[in-house]
Amino acid sequence: METPSRAQGSDNELDAKEWVEKDRRFLWHHMQPYAASQNPMVVTHGEGAVITDLDGNRYVDAMSGLWCVNLGYSEKELADAAYEQMRQMPFYPLSQSHLPAIQLAEKLSEWLQGDYRVFFSNSGSEANETAFKMARQYHIQNGEPSRWKVISRYRAYHGNSGAALAATGQAQRKIKYEPLSPGFVHVAPPYCYRCPFGQTYGSCHTECASVYDQVINWEGPETVAAVIMEPVITGGGVIVPPPEYMKQVREICDKYGVLLIVDEVICGFGRSGQQFGHQNFGVTPDIVTMAKGITSGYLPLSATAVRAELFDSFTEPEPYAHFRHVNTFGGNPTSCALAVRTLELMEKRSLVARSRELGRQLEQLLLPLQDHPNVGDVRVFGLLAGIELVVDKQSKTPVSPGFIGEVIASCKRKGVLVGKNGDTVPEFNNVLTLSPPFIISDEELQFIVQTVIGALDETSAIHHQKPETEGMASS
Ligand SMILES: Cc1ncc(COP(=O)(O)O)c(C=O)c1O
């Protein structure tokens, strides 16, 4: 493929400086420490899987923005769908109804292969907040008012708002923001590479799953409303469970009358190689939350889908039986129309199958990394990959933030944007992440992997000469 490259000089040089000055003065960046946010990459264009910044530098985006631009950056049909809907009817709240929301809710039920009711919001965090409220209210209306606790997993991310952040199992996202919503209990993740139970897969009886039985009993089954989990922990380091794990957790939930909420914010919409991540594991969730890929990231939208049977308990003719939850922008007609078009295009172009095929290619391409001295584990699930970097294979000590920062910076210099699990749990932000768009070419995918391997070799060589403790500039 034609290698994305730095433009030789830029037509925009003066403009670019001015924009950055304004950025420094007015904009507060997400996540970035202050110093890093002083030199933002100001992105101006996108074409397929490639983005261009103000200086004319072009990069293959191996992260689909923030795990979401699955159809790439230049899908005209999505822009057209939004434009047409905006011209026809730009806003109406969902206390009443509109056609794009009806169409989308029906399509989501089809993709979920079940009978679901859909509630729309704007973001993944809100979709999860909505799910927690629904779960608690459901139990009260189902005659079990003491069920209010939610069990989630360490290492997983579920959002930035009060309850979604409480469900999140990443201490570094919570520092200085606690106390958060009460009632969230965490269990260890199914993490075979560093098994929290000290076991080895194959002879372990999946204690990572049976621990739910224990914890539900310790908490008191009559107090537990729901379990929330992603099919695969994504932003927390692409932690892929054993194949039987999710089914076992589903069975434990059923045994104790606990609802299973599946957070498909990243795994959904083809990212896992199936329409939804949980479909890889043969389970039926009670509640499914989704966002990101629902619009391929083009507009904000999220959804909380609830099994129809659960919804029935919200239809009782009692005061406060209905779900008293409103969201001004949630299910905006333009977002819904764009989402419908996203799903139609995915169907027409068989993009779920393409994601699956690309995932297989990615797995093959990453094979040589198994032998790299600084690679402890390579985990691929659908079109998602996590490459866990270690100082050496024996000790499994995570590489320093400087090391992984330098790998990411080197990839960027070579024209590829990759991610990592950032600010999750202390000392374990050592997983490089890849989540490329489904429309990426085979050649672009190869280029990503070659670049990552080259960057790793380069960084390893430098660190071999320099002791770890000297550190390196973080990107
Ligand atoms: C698994 C998961 N759930 C929830 C969220 C929160 O979504 P949002 O950022 O749209 O609020 C995210 C965001 O990255 C996520 O990865």
The ligand as an SDF file (V2000), in Angstrom:
LIG
                    3D

 16 16  0  0  0  0  0  0  0  0999 V2000
  -17.0620   -1.0530   27.5720 C   0  0  0  0  0  0  0  0  0  0  0  0
  -17.4440    0.3770   27.6970 C   0  0  0  0  0  0  0  0  0  0  0  0
  -18.5700    0.7030   28.3410 N   0  0  0  0  0  0  0  0  0  0  0  0
  -18.9620    1.9740   28.4830 C   0  0  0  0  0  0  0  0  0  0  0  0
  -18.2130    3.0050   27.9710 C   0  0  0  0  0  0  0  0  0  0  0  0
  -18.6600    4.4180   28.1400 C   0  0  0  0  0  0  0  0  0  0  0  0
  -19.0530    4.9310   26.9150 O   0  0  0  0  0  0  0  0  0  0  0  0
  -19.0830    6.5190   26.6770 P   0  0  0  0  0  0  0  0  0  0  0  0
  -17.6700    6.9820   26.6000 O   0  0  0  0  0  0  0  0  0  0  0  0
  -19.8090    6.6340   25.3700 O   0  0  0  0  0  0  0  0  0  0  0  0
  -19.8410    7.1080   27.7940 O   0  0  0  0  0  0  0  0  0  0  0  0
  -17.0430    2.7280   27.2790 C   0  0  0  0  0  0  0  0  0  0  0  0
  -16.2270    3.8000   26.7160 C   0  0  0  0  0  0  0  0  0  0  0  0
  -15.1520    3.6320   26.2130 O   0  0  0  0  0  0  0  0  0  0  0  0
  -16.6390    1.3770   27.1410 C   0  0  0  0  0  0  0  0  0  0  0  0
  -15.5130    1.0580   26.5270 O   0  0  0  0  0  0  0  0  0  0  0  0
  1  2  1  0
  2  3  1  0
  2 15  2  0
  3  4  2  0
  4  5  1  0
  5  6  1  0
  5 12  2  0
  6  7  1  0
  7  8  1  0
  8  9  2  0
  8 10  1  0
  8 11  1  0
 12 13  1  0
 12 15  1  0
 13 14  2  0
 15 16  1  0
M  END
$$$$
